[in-house]
Amino acid sequence: MLVTTTPSIEGKKIIKYLGLVSGEAILGANIFKDIFASIRDIAGGRSGAYEKELRKAKDIAIQEMTEQAMLLGANAILSVDLDYETVGQGGSMLMVSANGTAVVIEE
């Protein structure tokens, strides 16, 4: 499955548009990761714990979106948009949503 942020694929003809597909992931942040991330952020370094959680949530959202597209018979997803939000009391949860257009492109 080809997944791209572009609205078309150079040299490929779109045969059929199948519609919007999406995937979401909501992950809770571990209290110990929060403490270590806060310390590292204060020191001016990168927050490896949060970066890892962001990658994990993004991968889950894209996988869900891809599975939905496959069920529709798509072989590509175009115009993919990723959105990141914190939710819950005090922003204790991380939400990532992936949205795109499922299509069939020529092989």
Buried (B, 14 or more C-beta within 10 A) or exposed (E): EEBEEEEBBEEBEBEEEBEBBBBBBBBEBEEEBBEBBEEBEEEEEEBEBBEEBBEBBBBBBBEBBBEBBBEEEBBBBBBBEBEEEEEEEEEEBBBBBBBBBBBBBEE
